[in-house]
Amino acid sequence: IAEAFLYNGQYDSSEAHNIRALQLNPKNTFAINNLAGDYFFKKQYIKAIYMYKKSVEFRPDFVDAYANIGACYFYLNKYDSAIFYSELAILVNSRYQTTYKILSASYRALNKIDSSNKYNGILQKILQTPWLINIIYTIY
């Protein structure tokens, strides 16, 4: 139920359901991550970071959490932290597109244009991967 509220932009309702789910099972990574998403979309980035980090405690291989922590730090203008967590996400899954966008933008914000261009170039190569293009066309 909480996920339906989340995807429909009803973040307060989603938050309430996720909190209830966590009261029943504090290790419910699905609820932890959805609650982090509630906070992210409500622009409560500090709370989102806390929940995403909690998610990683239970699932260290969860690339979405690392990438989302990086995105939160980016929106908080904490570019060094955004870079750190985005690079962790790449260690988990080197083809995670959003991470390269955050890395490129973070380095650009720090006026490190060469590094920004490097990650933007990697992203462009990923986007040109034939199997990925086929998946995108299949979805749309």
N, C-alpha and C positions, 0 to 999 in steps of 0.2 A: 504494500500500500504506500509506504513512504517513498519508494522509487517513483511511483506514478505521480505523486505530488511534486517530487523534485523535477521530473521531466516536463511537468505542466507549469512550472514556475511558481508553485505554491510552497515556497520555502519554509514558511512558518509551520504549516501543517506537516511537511516532510520532517522538519526538525523535531517536532513533538513525537511523531511516530518512531523516529530513529532513537531518540532519548529513551522512549519506552522499551524499545527492543534491547537497548544496552543495559537497561535495568534488569531485564530478564537474563541477558547473557553478555557480560562486559567484554568478552573476547569475540564478539560477532563482527568480523572484519568488514562484512558487507554493510552493516549499520554504521560502523565507524567511518568508513569511506564515504557513505552517503551523507552522513552528518557533516563531514568535512566539506563535501560539495555544497551542502546548504549554506554553510558559512562563507564559502568561496563566492557563491553567486549573490550573497547578501553583502559582499565586499568586507566581510569581517575576517580579514586575512590572517590575523594573529591566531584567532580561534581555529581557522582552517588548518594552519600550519601545525598547531598542536595535535589536531585529530589525524592529519595525514601522517605525522611522525608516530602516533600511536598505532596507526594501521601498519606501518613499516615494522614496528616491534613484533607484530604477529606474522607478517608476511614480508620478509626482507627482499623478496624478489618482485615485489609489486611496483612495476615501473611507473604506473600512473601516479602513485603517491609521490615518488621522487620528482617527477615532472611537475606535478601540481604544487609541490612545495616550492620548486624553482619559480613557477609562475606567480605564486603568492609573494615571494620576495621581490620579484620583478615589479609587481604592482605597488609594493611598499618602497620602491626605489632603493632597495638593498641589493645592488647588482652583483656584488661579490658573492653573496649568499645564493642569489639566483643562479649564478654560474656554477657554484659548488654542487648544488642539488641537481642541476640539469646535467652536469657531467656524471654524477652518480647514476642518473637515469640512463645515460648512454652506456654505462658499464653493464647495466642490466639488459638493455635492449638497444643496440646501436642504430636501429632503424626507426626509432620513435620520433616522428616528424616534429611534433610540437616542441620538443626539447631543443631542436636546432633553431627554431624561431626565437625561443627565449634566449638562447646563447647568443645568437647574432644580435638581437636587440640589446641585450645587456652589455655586450662588448661595445656596441655602437654608443650606448649611453655613457660608457666610461671613456669614450673617444679612442678606443682601440680598434681602429678601422680594419687593420689587417686581420685580426682575429674574427671580427664581425663578418668580413668577407669570406673567411675560411669556412665558417659554419653555414653561412648562406649558400656557399658553393656545394657543401656536402648535402644540404637539404635539396638543392636543385638536382643533384645526382640521384637522390632517393626518389624524388618525384618522377624522374625519367625511367625508373626501373620498369621494364615491360610487365612483369607480373603484377606490380602495384597498379599500373594504369589499367590493366584488365579488371582488377578488383573494383577500382573506382567506377569504370564503365558499367560493370555488372550491377553495382549498387544503384547507380543513377539511371 
